[in-house]
Amino acid sequence: MSYTEVPGARVPIRMWTDPATVEDVAMQQLRNVSTLPWIKGLAVMPDVHFGKGATVGSVIAMRGAVCPAAVGVDIGCGMSAVKTSLTANDLPGDLSRLRSKIEEVIPVGRGMHDDPVDPGRLHGVATAGWDDFWGRFDGVADAVHFRRGRAAQQMGTLGSGNHFWELCLDSDDSVWIMLHSGSRNIGKELADYHIGQAQKLPHNQGLIDRDLAVFVADTPQMAAYRHDLFWAQEYAKHNREIMMALSQDVLRREFKKAKVTFGQVISCHHNYVSEERYEGMDLLVTRKGAIRAGGGEYGIIPGSMGTGSYIVRGLGNEASFNSASHGAGRRMSRNAAKKRFTARDLEEQTRGVECRKDSGVVDEIPAAYKPIEQVMDQQRDLVEIVAKLKQVVCVKG
């Protein structure tokens, strides 16, 4: 489908979904965003749903300003995926051992590494700039008093919630690794801190929603936020890179006879800010629950833990600010899912997938998400499908 325009206060709201299907509280958030004085465009993805301040599944383009709540509290959250030389025939009938081996090397939930992972000992991880990256940590952490040791130990960890690691098969029975994570606790601490700082600024006192507080260009507050934001986005990218390398090492050990090799890793943020140019203007484009889908650019759009995911290539649709959805999107809250479904429901909906099937992850049950096929159908003018993946192993926090 192409987009539907809904009238907004300063700019129209371009929606790649039927506005009638969007929850009232999410529609109100979109209208609130459209009132911001700095806004130049607002694009809404088919996986849109209610979030803090700004909806998840929205792309907000502003000139000379950025809204930290419109990035999300998990700065740099995103996906990585790689195709391997393995096929379904190489996999054992019982995948529980492989799942356990992954859980041994990649801490989940609130877990962290006992000692920081040394990227120099991992295959394919570039160490150039690593010292410079950590050298900027003190300037970042001053505001939130975060320990460098903790941030280093969380580098290469999955987290909880909707974060996951998966082994998947495509339609040709080729095996893929796919994972989803972000900037861990340091990113959340920085996000919460800067949202609070923005809310104190005089120019934000008359906003319709205090969670939409912004930083404006050429101010010390904006400079400080940009510094911390881009560092956290880099942390998230490194975090996924290290987990991917740890995963590849596991597969090399577990499938020695197959001499497994790996293709080019695809990686994309879906909670972040980018400096981009549209209609002759330099804009700050915030994607909260959306990926960049410029012409020919690869991206990853996951479904739920029982339905499968897609590798895509962007079509470069400037009406969406070169964006596409970041996943299926929730159709009910975590609390609602826990009240409605049981561990037995989860077991039924994840049949054939080696994964946790207990009450601790019922909030991630596939039925809590929108149908991924419908989401993909609604953005045919934003991306083309390269591969459809179906998970056979799923690790959750």
N, C-alpha and C positions, 0 to 999 in steps of 0.2 A: 504494500500500500504506500501511497504518498502521504504526506502529513496533512493534518487538519489544523486550521488556524482558529484559535480561540481568542477573543478580544482580551487584551491586557491593558494595564494602566499606561505604560510607556511604550511597550513593544508587544506585538502579538505573541501568543504562546503557541509555538509550533509543536504539534503532538503526533507522534508515530503510533498512536493507539486511539481507540474510540473514547472520547472524553467522558461519555456516559458510563464507562466501566471503571473510571478512576474514583477511588474513595473520596468523599467530600472533604476530609481533612487534608488530603494531598492536593486537591484542586485549590483549596484555600491557600496552601503554602505556595503554589505556583503563582497565584494572583498576587500574593504578598511580595514575592521576588520581583514580579513585573513592575512594582511601584518604585523600586530603588532608583534614585536619580542617576546612577552611573551605568545602568544597564543598557546594552546595545542589542541583545538578543537572548532568547530563551528557547531551547530545544528540549523536548521531552521524549524519552525513550519508551518503548513498549513494556519495559519491566518496571515502570514507575510505581513507587509506593511511598507512604509517609515516612519522614525522617526527622532529624533534629534541625529545625530552622528551614532547611531546603529539603525537598524530596530526594530520595534515592532514585536514580534514573533521570537526572536532569543535567543539562549542559548550559552553563550561565556565562555569557560573554559580557565583560564590563570594561569600560575605559577608565584607566586611572584609579582603579579600586579593585579590591578582592575581599570576599567574604569567607573567613576561615570556617564557619559552620557549613558552608556550601562545598567544602572539600571533604568533610566527614572527619570523625575522630581517629580513624585509622589511616593516617596520611600515607599515600603511596601504595595502599592495598592493591593487589593485582594478581595476575596469573602468569605462569610459565608452563611450557609444554615442549616435548621433544619426541620425535619418532625414533624408535630403535630398530635394529636389524632383526629382532626377535619376531616370531609369529606365534599365533595361538597354539600351534603344535609343539612349541618349545616349552610351554607352561605346564606345570604339574597339575594333576587333578585337584589336589588340596593346596590352596594358596595361603593357608594360615601361617606357614613358616615364613613366606615372603613378607606378609604383613608384619609379623613379629620382628623380622630383621630391619624393616624400615622404621618401626617404632623404637628400636634400640638405638638407631643413629640420629633420628630426628625427634627431639623432645616435643611433646604436644601439651595442650592446655597451658597451665602456668609453668610447666617445666622448662628448664634451661640446661645448657651444657655445663658440666662440672668445670671445665676449662674452656676458654675461647677457642673456637676452631681456627686452626692455622690454614689460611687459604693457599699457602705455598705448597702444602702437601696434597692438594686436591687436583685431579685431572681437569685441565681446561679452565681453571679460574685465573683470570688476569689479576696480578698483584700490583700492577703499575697504578700509582695514585692511592694505594691503600693507606700508607702512612699519612699522606696529606688529608685523606678523609677523616681518619681518627684524630689528626692534629687539630681539626676544626671542632672537635667534640666539646672542649671546655667552653667555647663561645656559645654553643648551643645549650649546654646543660646548666649554665649559670642561672637561668631563669627558673628552672624546675628542680634544681639541686639533685639531679639524677646521677647516680654513680656510673662511671665509665665501665667498671667491671661488670655491672649487671647488664648494661647495654651490649657489651662484648659477648657475654655468656648467652644472651638471647638471640644473637646473630646466628641464623641457621636453625630457627625453631618455628614451629607451625602456629602455635596459639590455639584458640578455641572458637566457639561460635560456628560460623559458616566456613571457616578455613579448613582445608582438606589436602590430602595427598592421594592421588589415584593412579592405578595402572589400568590402562584402557586398551580396547581393540577398535580399530577402524573397520570400514566395510570390506577391506581386503585382508582382514585378520592380522594386520601389522600391530605390534605392541607399542603403545605410547606411555610416557610418564607425564602426568599433569599435576600441578600443585597451585594452591591459592593461599596467599598470606600477605602481610604488610609490614609495617614498621614497628610492630610489637609494642611494648609498654612505653618506650621512649617517645614514639610517635603520638600516642594517646595523650601522654603528659604534656607534650608541646602543643597539641591541638587545644586541649582544655585550657591551658594557660593563655594562649593567644585569643581564644574566644572571650575569655574573661577580660583581657586587656582591651579588646575592641569595644566591649560593652560599656566601658568607663568613659570612652571618648565623647566630647561634647556633640560632635556632628551626628552621633548615633542615638541621641536621646529621644528624638521624635519618631523613630521608626515604628512601623506597624507591628513588628515582631523583633524583640531585642536579640533573638538568636541570629538575626540577619545583619548584625553589626559588621561594619567593614573597616578596613584600613585604606587610606587614600594615598596616592602617589606623593613622593617628595616629602615624606614625614619620617621621623625616626622610628615610629611604630611599624610603618610599612617595611622599612629597611630591615628591622629586626625580624619581622615575620617572614619575609622572603628568605632571609638567611637560614632560619630554622626550618622553614617549609622545604626548601630545596635539599637541605641536608637530610631531612627525614625521608624524602622521596628517594634519595640515593641509598639510604640505609635499607629501605624496603627492597630495592632492586638487588642489593648485595645479599640480603637475607634469602631471597628466592634463589639467587645464583648459587649460594652455598648449599642450600637444601637440594637443589638439582644435582650438584656435583656429588653430594653424599649419597643420593639415590642411585646415581650411575655407578658409583663404586660398589654398592650392594648388588646391583644386577651383574656387574662384572664377576663378582665373587660367586654368586648363586648360579650363574650360567657360564661357567668357565669353558665348557666344551663348545658352546655356541659362539664363543669369541665375539660377544655382543659389541656393536658399534652404535654410535648415535649421530643423528642429523643435527641441523642447526637449531639451537634453542629459540623458540618464540617467546617473547616476554612483553607484557603490557601492563601499565598501571590502569586502575579504573577509579581511583580516588586521588585526584591531583590537580595541579594548576600548570598551565602551559602558556607561554607567550606566543601568540599567533596573530596573523594579519588578515583582516577581512574588510572588503570594500574600502581599501585605502587607509584603514585604521589599525593601529597597534593595540591589541586587546589582550586582556588576561582572561583566558578561557578556563573555567572551573568545571571539571567532570567529576560528578559525585555519583558513582554507580554507572559509569559510561566509559567506553574505550575510544581511543582515537582510531578513526577508520578512513585515513587519507587514501587517495588512489594507490592501490597496490600494496598497502601496508597490511601486514598480517596481525590478526588478533585472535583472542580466545573468548568464547561465550559459553560458560558452563550452565548446565541444568542443575538438577538436584542430585542427591547421592544415589538415586536409583534409576535415573532416566537417560543420562548421557549428556554430551556436550558437543560443541562445534569449533573447528578451526576455520577462520574466515579470512577473507581478503577485502579490504576497504574499497569502496567505489568512489570515494572523494566527493561526497554530497555536501556542498557548502551550506545548504539550507539547515543542515544539522550541525554545522561547524565541524564537518569531517568526523562525525561521531557515530557510535552505535551502542546498543545495550551492553551491559556487563554480565548479564546472566538471565535466568528465568524471572527473578524478582519474587519476593514473598507476596502471597495473597492472604496470609493471616499472620498475626504476631506470634512470637515464640510462646507467650503465655497461653494464647488461644489454642495453639497446636498441642501444648502439653495437656490442656483440659479436654481436648477432643479426641486425641489419639493415645494408643497404648503401645507398649513394647511389642505386643503381638502384631499390631497394625504395621509397625516398622519392619518387623521380620517379613511380613507378607510383601510389603512394597519394595523391599531390597533383596528379594529372592534372587539367587544367582550371583550376588555380590558378597565377597569376603569383607566383612566390616563389623563394627560394633552394632548390636541390635538391642541395646538395653535402654532403660528409661532415661538415662543421661543424655541421649541424643535424639529423643523423640521430637524435640522442637525443630530438628532438621529433616523430618520425614518428607518424602517427595510431595505428598498431598498438601503441604504447607506452602508450596511454590506454584507459580503459574506454569501452565504447560509450555515447555521450551519450544515445541514445534510451532505453537501459535505466535510466540514472541519472534521467532525467526521469520515467519511469514509476514509479519507486520513491518519488517525492515528490509524487504527485498531491494529497495532502492538505496540502501546504505552499505550493505555487504553482500558478497557472494560466498557461498559455502565451498570450502576446500576439502574438508573431511568431517565426517560425523563419527564421534567416539562414544563407545559404551564401556563404562567401568566394569572391571571384574574384581578389583581390590579398591577399597576406600578406607583411608585412615582419617579419623576425626579426633579432635581434641576433647 
